[in-house]
Amino acid sequence: MIMGGFSDHQGYLDLLPWVVNENTGLIILLLLALTTFYAGIHLGWRLFIVGIFLGLALIGATYLEEFVWISKKCNFFLFSIF
């Protein structure tokens, strides 16, 4: 069944197995940071600074997500022992 130009299969995201719901927010932040950085190169230094800040926020969010995942896994392991 086709509705609004999209078919009922999963779509093009099946071709990219690393794109899952957990990573889409980081990918969108990466695209926003890169486009803002690029716009800052051509339009003004303030957007350049915002693009750098968004890139650093992306790096921080990635490390935080990895830390929280490890923390949850360790807590599950510790609580399953007792």
C-alpha positions as CSV (number, residue, x, y, z in Angstrom):
1,M,0.0,0.0,0.0
2,I,1.4,3.4,-1.0
3,M,0.5,6.4,1.0
4,G,1.9,9.8,0.4
5,G,4.6,8.6,-1.9
6,F,6.0,6.1,0.6
7,S,5.6,2.3,0.4
8,D,4.8,0.1,3.3
9,H,8.3,-1.4,3.6
10,Q,10.9,-0.2,6.0
11,G,12.6,2.1,3.6
12,Y,16.1,3.1,2.8
13,L,17.2,2.8,6.4
14,D,17.4,-0.9,6.0
15,L,20.4,-0.4,3.8
16,L,22.3,1.3,6.7
17,P,22.3,-1.2,9.7
18,W,24.1,1.2,12.0
19,V,21.3,3.8,11.7
20,V,18.9,2.8,14.6
21,N,16.6,4.8,16.7
22,E,19.4,5.4,19.3
23,N,21.7,7.0,16.7
24,T,19.3,9.2,14.8
25,G,19.5,12.0,17.3
26,L,23.3,12.0,17.1
27,I,23.2,11.9,13.3
28,I,20.8,14.9,13.2
29,L,23.1,16.8,15.6
30,L,26.1,16.0,13.4
31,L,24.3,17.3,10.3
32,L,23.2,20.5,12.2
33,A,26.7,21.1,13.5
34,L,28.3,20.6,10.1
35,T,25.8,22.8,8.2
36,T,26.1,25.5,10.9
37,F,29.9,25.4,10.8
38,Y,29.8,25.6,7.0
39,A,27.3,28.5,7.1
40,G,29.6,30.2,9.6
41,I,32.5,30.0,7.2
42,H,30.5,31.9,4.5
43,L,28.1,34.1,6.5
44,G,29.7,35.1,9.7
45,W,32.0,34.2,12.6
46,R,29.1,33.8,15.1
47,L,27.7,30.9,13.2
48,F,31.2,29.5,13.0
49,I,31.4,29.5,16.8
50,V,27.9,28.0,17.1
51,G,28.9,25.2,14.7
52,I,32.0,24.4,16.8
53,F,29.9,24.4,20.0
54,L,27.4,22.0,18.4
55,G,30.3,19.7,17.4
56,L,31.7,19.7,20.9
57,A,28.2,19.0,22.2
58,L,27.9,16.1,19.9
59,I,31.2,14.7,21.1
60,G,30.1,15.1,24.7
61,A,26.7,13.5,24.0
62,T,28.4,10.5,22.4
63,Y,30.7,10.0,25.4
64,L,27.8,10.5,27.8
65,E,25.7,7.9,25.9
66,E,28.5,5.4,26.0
67,F,29.1,6.0,29.8
68,V,25.4,5.7,30.6
69,W,25.3,2.4,28.7
70,I,28.3,1.0,30.5
71,S,26.8,2.3,33.8
72,K,23.5,0.6,33.2
73,K,25.2,-2.6,32.2
74,C,27.4,-2.6,35.4
75,N,24.4,-1.8,37.6
76,F,22.5,-4.7,36.1
77,F,25.4,-7.0,36.7
78,L,25.9,-5.8,40.3
79,F,22.2,-6.1,41.2
80,S,21.8,-9.5,39.6
81,I,24.5,-10.8,41.9
82,F,22.7,-9.8,45.1
